[in-house]
Amino acid sequence: MKAVNYFIVIDKIKANQEKNGLFISDELDIDNQYHKGKILSIGNLVEGVNEGDIIYYKKSVGHGIQYKDNLYYVIRVSDIVLIE
């Protein structure tokens, strides 16, 4: 699987947190407006990030894609807000 143009394929990293003994999932974490992911493939026009980078991107963007029994996400390079 290879991304093209300005698209990036990522593997979303679940950010379950524990607060006061309760586990807060991504769906319940309304204060955080970003998801964390690992870049698996970058398009030929993408600059500034590399495969394997850990990034943060806006929660409201991208879409899921099923590939070989795994769910990955596709976003645009402009949706990235931070590289870890």
Secondary structure by P-SEA (a helix, b strand, c coil): ccccccbbbbbccccccccccccccccccccccbbbbbbcccccccccccccccccccccbbbbbbcccbbbbbbccccccccc
